[in-house]
Amino acid sequence: MGKEAKWLAIVAKQHNEWIRIVNSFGEYDYAEDIVQEAYLILYKYAKPEKVIEGDFIRRGYMYFTLRTTYYLYYNQKRKVNKVSIDDGHLQLEDTNNVEEHEAYNKICLKIDKEIEDWHWYDKKLFILYRDSGMSIRKIAAETKISWVSIFNSLKNAKGIIRDKLNEDYQDYLNEDYDKI
């Protein structure tokens, strides 16, 4: 394995967890294939610092990658190809909605950019909550920070994100992807 792919080995250590996540989407027969495809996508397109921080894997990022890979697989399985004749030869047109995926990714990147400027406590807490999948109570138990403090910090953080990105989010919901 090349020096640049060692971070991917860290991600693969939690392979069974990634399989369980794909299973939670309702896919059991091809879960292994979807996870392997997600690894390829990460290798080709992801920056290691977006996926992993030290030995801590950003679970939210992996969830998004697995979900997207699942939807790509699901749409590929059920995709209907349209055939058109252009300049005398047949041409297959892809009917998948890549714009929606790109718009969602833009919103996620805007959220990441927004939290970069936050106080370290709020930033770490929000990232922990978002990426670990732990509940507020679980975070409180493991960090020995009061549940109320975590709740209020996350409530304020979500409010800031909502205020700053509400217009983009509404554009996403209204399928005005080009406005994001």
PyMOL commands that set and color helices and strands:
alter all, ss='L'
color gray80, all
select helices_A, chain A and resi 3-12+15-24+31-45+48-51+59-78+98-115+120-132+136-143+147-173+177-179
alter helices_A, ss='H'
color red, helices_A
select strands_A, chain A and resi 52-53+56-57+82-86+89-93
alter strands_A, ss='S'
color yellow, strands_A
deselect
rebuild
show_as cartoon
